[in-house]
Amino acid sequence: MTDRSGIDTRTGWAVARRAMEGTARKHTPRGVRRRRHWPLFEAVIAGFGVTLRGIGLYRRGVRNALDIELNEIELRFPHLPAPFDGYRVLHLADLHLDAHPALPKRAAALARRARCDLCVLTGDYRYRVNCPIEGAMAAIARLAPTLDAADGIYAILGNHDTVAMVPALEAVGIRVLTNQTVSVTRDGAVLHLTGIDDVHYFYTADAAEALGRAPDGFRLALVHSPEMIEPAAEAGIDGLWFYRGIPGGIGGALYVPQVGIINPSEFAPAASIEAVIWVAVGGRGTLSGAILGAVLVNLGKTWFTSALPELWLFGLGGLFIFVTLFLPKGIVGLVAWRPRAGGPPAPAPGGGARRPGAATANAGRGPAEHCYRRS
């Protein structure tokens, strides 16, 4: 493992990051903006929690949230060096480990079962943007011993994180990359890994420059959010790990040619909420689930808006609550995870047997175990 970063780079980064953390502004690739605050949304969520407790369903919701699992994904690259064919990477993102006392234990149970050569964590270790870090760092300290990766454990910070977390992360063997690159060597071949700081709240020009500074060869990058997709492509990065957004961007690009015109009403939250319900009903993490949910919900919408139009939104809200509490994996999940008689669990959509244990750290359900293959 070769380290291509210096002390001066880390010191300068820490000074700049600390200064940005002390403001109420978001520093983004598109400029400085005021951070959003969500008091009404938080009040609604709190009221919803009180309601669930009152009707006796809160514990069921917690069980669903803690039902996290390991996703196994095979990625193919034409330029992957041959010695790295079959290379396994465990990717943990948006862990929010202090969100519930049982979450670290569930995550650790999954991590013990993961076979990996390299482990990467891509930010958001605490639940809230502004809260003490001790709970999240204590959880990280419990999780770290379960992460067994011969080529090391690397992390970046997210927008929920603070520069004060870096010493705690590195004290338990997790190296934090702050616009820096390390190189992994295997049988004479090299894989370069660049980790850049969060650009959703704490962007600096050094983040984009770090991608360009990576040496020639097969290059991967750790980024917390997708704002750096274009700079990464321009820099020739072969693979980008992050959480959020790309499917939504693709959907938006495909939507415009279909409808022909976009007006302000298209940006109302109702359409987005309805799409979330499609996926919840059909089954998260699978294309078939999203399609099935879209078909079924829209068939119901057609009937409801004709027969009982005034009740449609109530029915939609009730449907979402029902599937969240009683059908957390959707309709497809009923089939995919049904145990075979006398045998192991049925294969998960996308391959591999379902791992027992733990909640989604990403667009999928839980941590992702990536296997790299030459295409």
NORQUINOR-V794356 format. One record per pair of residues at least 4 apart in sequence whose C-alpha atoms are under 7 Angstrom apart, sorted by the first residue. I is the first residue (numbers start at 1). J is the second residue. D is the distance in whole Angstrom. If there is no record, write none. Layout:
i,j,d
I,J,D
I,J,D
This chain:
i,j,d
1,182,7
1,183,6
1,184,5
1,185,6
2,182,6
2,183,5
2,184,7
3,181,7
3,182,5
3,183,6
4,180,7
4,181,5
4,182,6
5,9,7
5,180,5
5,181,6
6,10,7
7,11,6
8,12,6
9,13,6
10,14,6
10,178,7
11,15,6
12,16,6
13,17,6
14,18,6
14,163,6
15,19,6
16,20,6
17,21,6
17,163,7
17,202,7
18,22,6
18,163,6
20,202,6
24,34,6
24,35,6
25,32,6
25,33,5
25,34,5
25,35,5
26,32,6
26,33,5
26,34,6
26,35,6
26,201,4
26,202,7
27,31,6
27,32,5
27,33,7
27,200,7
27,201,5
27,202,5
27,203,5
28,32,6
28,199,6
28,200,5
28,201,6
28,202,7
28,203,5
29,199,7
29,203,6
38,42,6
39,43,6
40,44,6
41,45,6
42,46,6
43,47,6
44,48,6
45,49,6
46,50,6
47,51,6
48,52,6
49,53,6
49,58,7
50,54,6
51,55,6
52,56,6
52,57,5
52,58,5
53,57,6
53,58,5
57,61,6
58,62,6
59,63,6
60,64,6
60,325,6
61,65,6
61,325,6
62,66,6
63,67,6
64,328,6
65,359,6
66,103,6
66,358,6
66,359,5
67,357,6
67,358,4
67,359,5
68,357,6
68,358,3
68,359,3
68,360,6
68,365,6
68,366,5
69,355,6
69,356,6
69,357,6
69,358,4
69,359,6
69,365,6
69,366,5
69,367,7
70,110,7
70,355,6
70,366,5
70,367,5
70,368,6
70,369,7
71,365,7
71,366,7
71,367,6
71,368,5
71,369,6
72,352,7
72,368,6
72,369,5
72,370,6
73,368,7
73,369,6
73,370,5
73,371,6
74,370,6
74,371,5
74,372,6
75,370,7
75,371,6
75,372,5
75,373,6
76,372,6
76,373,5
76,374,5
76,375,5
77,373,6
77,374,5
77,375,5
78,374,5
78,375,5
79,218,7
80,84,7
80,218,6
80,374,6
81,85,7
81,189,6
83,186,6
83,187,6
83,189,7
85,372,6
85,373,5
85,374,6
86,371,6
86,372,5
86,373,5
87,117,6
87,371,6
87,372,5
88,116,5
88,117,5
88,118,7
88,369,7
88,370,6
88,371,4
88,372,6
89,116,5
89,117,6
89,118,5
89,119,6
89,369,6
89,370,5
89,371,6
90,116,6
90,118,6
90,119,5
90,120,6
90,368,6
90,369,4
90,370,6
91,119,6
91,120,5
91,121,6
91,367,6
91,368,5
91,369,6
92,120,6
92,121,5
92,122,6
92,361,7
92,367,5
92,368,7
93,121,6
93,122,5
93,123,6
93,243,7
93,361,5
93,362,6
93,367,7
94,122,7
94,123,6
94,124,5
94,125,6
94,361,5
94,362,7
95,124,6
95,125,5
95,361,6
96,124,6
96,125,5
96,126,4
96,127,4
97,103,6
97,104,6
97,125,6
97,126,6
97,127,7
97,136,6
97,139,6
98,126,6
98,127,6
98,135,6
98,136,5
98,139,7
99,127,5
102,106,6
103,107,6
104,108,6
104,139,6
104,143,6
105,109,6
106,110,7
106,357,6
106,358,5
107,111,6
107,358,6
108,112,6
108,143,5
108,146,6
109,113,7
109,357,7
110,114,7
110,357,6
110,358,7
111,146,6
111,147,6
112,146,5
112,147,7
116,149,6
117,149,5
117,150,5
117,151,6
118,149,5
118,150,6
118,151,5
118,152,6
118,153,6
119,149,6
119,152,6
119,153,5
119,154,6
120,153,6
120,154,5
120,155,6
121,154,6
121,155,4
121,156,6
122,155,6
122,156,5
122,157,7
122,158,7
122,222,6
122,223,7
122,224,6
122,242,7
123,156,6
123,157,4
123,158,4
123,224,6
124,157,7
124,158,5
124,159,7
124,160,5
124,161,6
125,136,6
125,161,7
126,133,7
126,136,5
126,160,6
126,161,7
128,160,6
129,160,4
129,161,7
133,137,6
134,138,6
135,139,6
136,140,6
137,141,6
137,168,6
138,142,7
139,143,6
140,144,6
141,172,6
144,172,6
149,153,7
153,174,5
153,175,6
154,174,6
154,175,5
154,176,6
154,177,7
155,174,7
155,175,6
155,176,5
155,177,6
156,176,5
156,177,6
156,178,7
156,195,6
156,196,7
156,197,6
157,161,6
157,197,6
157,198,6
158,198,5
158,224,6
159,198,6
159,200,6
159,201,6
165,169,6
166,170,6
166,176,7
167,171,6
168,172,7
169,173,7
169,174,5
170,174,5
170,175,5
170,176,7
177,195,5
177,196,7
178,195,6
178,196,5
178,197,5
179,194,7
179,195,6
179,196,4
179,197,6
179,206,7
179,207,5
179,210,5
180,194,6
180,195,6
180,196,7
180,210,6
181,192,7
181,193,5
181,194,4
181,195,6
181,214,6
182,192,6
182,193,5
182,194,6
183,190,6
183,191,6
183,192,4
183,193,6
184,190,6
184,191,5
184,192,6
185,189,6
185,190,5
185,191,6
186,190,6
191,217,7
191,218,5
191,219,6
192,218,6
192,219,5
192,220,6
193,219,6
193,220,5
193,221,6
194,211,7
194,214,7
194,220,6
194,221,5
194,222,6
195,221,6
195,222,5
195,223,7
196,207,6
196,222,6
196,223,6
197,207,7
198,202,6
198,203,6
198,223,7
198,224,6
199,203,4
200,225,7
203,207,7
205,209,6
206,210,6
207,211,7
208,212,7
208,231,6
209,213,6
210,214,7
211,232,6
211,235,6
212,235,5
218,238,6
219,237,5
219,238,5
219,239,7
220,237,6
220,238,6
220,239,5
220,240,6
221,237,7
221,239,6
221,240,5
221,241,6
222,240,6
222,241,5
222,242,6
223,241,6
223,242,5
224,242,5
224,243,6
225,242,6
225,243,6
225,244,6
226,242,7
226,244,7
226,245,7
228,232,6
229,233,6
230,234,6
231,235,6
232,236,6
232,237,5
233,237,6
243,362,6
244,363,7
245,249,6
246,250,6
247,251,6
248,252,6
249,253,6
250,254,6
251,255,6
252,256,7
254,258,7
255,259,6
256,260,6
256,261,6
256,262,7
262,266,6
269,273,6
270,274,6
271,275,6
272,276,6
273,277,6
274,278,6
275,279,7
276,280,6
277,281,6
277,320,6
278,282,6
278,290,6
278,293,4
278,294,5
278,297,6
279,283,6
279,284,6
279,289,6
279,290,5
279,293,6
280,284,6
280,323,7
280,330,6
281,293,5
281,323,6
281,330,5
281,331,6
282,289,4
282,290,5
282,292,5
282,293,4
282,330,5
282,331,5
282,332,6
283,289,4
283,290,6
283,329,5
283,330,4
283,331,6
283,332,5
283,333,6
284,289,6
284,329,6
284,330,7
285,364,5
285,365,7
286,290,7
286,349,7
287,291,6
288,292,6
289,293,6
289,332,6
290,294,6
291,295,6
292,296,6
293,297,6
294,298,6
295,299,6
296,300,6
297,301,6
298,302,6
299,303,7
300,304,6
301,305,6
301,312,7
302,306,6
303,307,6
304,308,5
304,309,6
304,312,6
305,309,4
305,312,6
308,312,7
311,315,6
312,316,6
313,317,6
314,318,6
315,319,6
316,320,6
317,321,6
318,322,6
319,323,6
320,324,6
321,325,6
322,326,6
323,327,4
323,328,6
323,330,7
324,328,5
329,333,5
330,334,7
332,336,6
333,337,6
334,338,6
336,346,6
336,347,7
336,348,6
336,349,7
337,345,6
337,346,6
337,348,7
338,345,7
338,346,6
339,344,6
339,345,5
339,346,6
340,344,6
340,345,6
340,346,6
345,353,6
345,354,7
346,353,6
347,351,6
347,352,5
347,353,4
347,354,6
348,352,6
348,353,6
348,354,6
359,365,6
359,366,5
360,364,6
360,365,4
360,366,4
360,367,7
361,365,6
361,366,5
361,367,6
362,366,6
